[in-house]
Amino acid sequence: MRLGVLGGTFDPVHYGHLMAAEAARCMLRLDRVLFAPAASPPHKLNNSISAIEHRLAMLSLAIQENPAFSISFVDIKRPEPQYSVDTVRLLREEWGTDADSTHFIIGADSLVQMLTWHQPVVLIDLCRLAVVPRPGYQPDMLELERALPGVSQRVDRVDMPAVGISATDVRRRIRMGMSVRYLTPDSVAGYINDHQLFLQG
């Protein structure tokens, strides 16, 4: 089993998430990609996040046509705070994978900030990092290697266009009454409209 893990708040899920998951699946020959929504991510404790029920519903709609995609509830069912290192450890136990068959999918922006993460040394021992490009971010691997020895040997760069879609921008557009078509699946946009999400800043 070759497993991919994509964590996030998915508030809302958008095509950037889906493209990253599919590109990693194809390039790394992954059997399954798990979307692991965070209940309360440690780096966003001061932000207002939609109820997990809404985020799960949107995620289910977004991935329903891809049989290789599924949702993991690992971060929803355990106490806060939920750190990525624990997410990967628990999913490895659940799926019976080893460090080289477990791929944690992150953006280049997250790789740049990895030193601020909880137990980054342990994380790179637990999995490989599948890094997708993000506009404006070019990780300095020499500097990162000096601070986090061995990280460069744990990185797989995922070949895909750098996608500038962000959930923050999707929410902003909704608040301003702008279209989000082609930014998120129509099913997700319909759910957002039906439940009047993101209308308040």
Residue pairs with C-beta under 8 A, 6 or more apart in sequence:
1 31
1 32
1 95
1 96
1 97
1 101
2 28
2 29
2 30
2 31
2 32
2 97
2 101
2 103
3 30
3 31
3 32
3 33
3 34
3 91
3 95
3 97
3 101
3 102
3 103
4 21
4 24
4 25
4 28
4 30
4 32
4 33
4 34
4 103
4 104
4 105
4 130
5 33
5 34
5 36
5 72
5 87
5 88
5 91
5 102
5 103
5 104
5 105
5 127
6 17
6 20
6 21
6 24
6 33
6 34
6 35
6 36
6 105
7 36
7 37
7 38
7 75
7 84
7 87
7 104
8 17
8 35
8 36
8 37
8 38
8 41
9 37
9 38
9 41
9 44
9 49
9 55
9 167
10 17
10 35
10 37
10 55
10 58
10 59
10 167
11 49
11 50
11 55
11 167
11 171
12 50
12 55
12 58
12 167
12 170
12 171
12 184
12 188
12 192
12 197
12 198
13 35
13 55
13 58
13 59
13 62
13 63
13 167
13 184
13 185
13 188
14 165
14 166
14 167
14 170
14 183
14 184
14 188
15 163
15 165
15 182
15 183
15 184
15 185
16 163
16 164
16 165
16 166
17 35
17 62
18 62
18 63
18 66
18 185
19 160
19 161
19 163
20 105
20 107
20 132
20 158
20 160
20 163
21 33
21 35
21 69
21 105
22 33
22 66
23 132
23 158
23 159
23 160
24 30
24 33
24 103
24 105
24 130
24 132
24 158
25 33
25 68
27 130
27 156
27 158
27 159
28 103
28 130
28 156
28 158
30 68
30 103
31 68
32 68
32 69
32 70
32 95
33 68
33 69
33 70
33 105
34 70
34 71
34 72
34 91
35 59
35 63
35 69
35 70
35 71
35 72
36 71
36 72
36 74
36 75
36 87
36 91
37 52
37 55
37 56
37 59
37 71
37 75
37 76
38 44
38 75
38 82
39 52
39 75
39 76
39 80
39 82
40 49
40 80
40 81
40 82
41 49
41 82
42 80
42 81
42 82
42 83
42 118
49 55
50 197
50 198
52 76
54 191
54 195
54 197
56 71
56 76
57 191
58 188
58 191
58 192
59 71
60 71
61 185
61 187
61 188
61 191
62 184
62 185
62 187
62 188
63 69
63 70
63 71
64 187
72 91
74 87
74 90
74 91
74 94
75 82
75 87
78 86
78 90
83 117
83 118
83 119
84 104
84 117
84 118
84 123
85 117
85 118
85 119
85 120
85 122
85 123
85 126
88 102
88 104
88 123
88 126
88 127
89 126
91 97
91 102
92 98
92 99
92 102
92 126
92 127
95 102
99 125
99 126
99 127
99 128
100 128
102 126
102 127
102 128
103 127
103 128
103 129
103 130
103 156
104 123
104 127
104 128
104 129
104 130
105 130
105 132
105 158
106 129
106 130
106 131
106 132
107 131
107 132
107 133
107 134
107 137
108 131
108 132
108 133
108 134
108 137
108 138
108 139
109 134
109 136
109 137
111 129
111 131
111 137
111 139
111 144
111 155
112 137
112 139
112 144
114 120
114 123
114 144
114 148
114 151
115 144
115 147
115 148
117 123
120 148
120 151
121 148
124 148
124 150
124 151
124 154
127 154
128 154
128 155
128 156
129 151
129 154
129 155
129 156
130 156
130 158
131 139
131 155
131 156
131 157
131 158
132 158
132 160
133 157
133 158
133 160
133 161
133 162
134 162
134 163
134 164
135 162
135 163
135 164
141 151
141 152
141 155
144 151
144 152
145 151
145 152
165 183
169 183
170 180
170 183
170 184
170 198
171 198
173 179
173 180
173 183
174 180
174 192
174 197
174 198
174 199
175 198
175 199
175 200
175 201
180 189
180 192
181 189
184 192
191 197
192 198
